[in-house]
Amino acid sequence: REARTGVENPDPHWTRLEARCTPDKRLPKLLLAQTSPLEVWGWCTWASAYLEAFNGLHPDPIERPRKISDDDRAYGALLTQYGPLLDRLAGGNWSELGHRIGRDYAALDNRRQGKAA
């Protein structure tokens, strides 16, 4: 019984207490898959409050993963796609590579705007 409920000594008069938790993103799904049944009640504030009022149980709130910004997502994609190339270009000197990228990007931007280099 404990494995199914997450409660050490569940009330034998309980029939069923259910709350559906259906996150729509992959990371929250993985997070919830790693929690005990009792801990899942901590996902929603209302469910946690209900369980506390119902039987005095206090599941800890589950910390939700932060939303990834578009810039962070794009940066991650850039590193995944071009990381090996950047590593070769850096040749161990990452700060010089940063300056090189800055200069090259400025030159490219100037060409796009029709400015002389």
Order of alpha helices (4+ residues) and beta strands (2+ residues): alpha-alpha-alpha-alpha-alpha-alpha
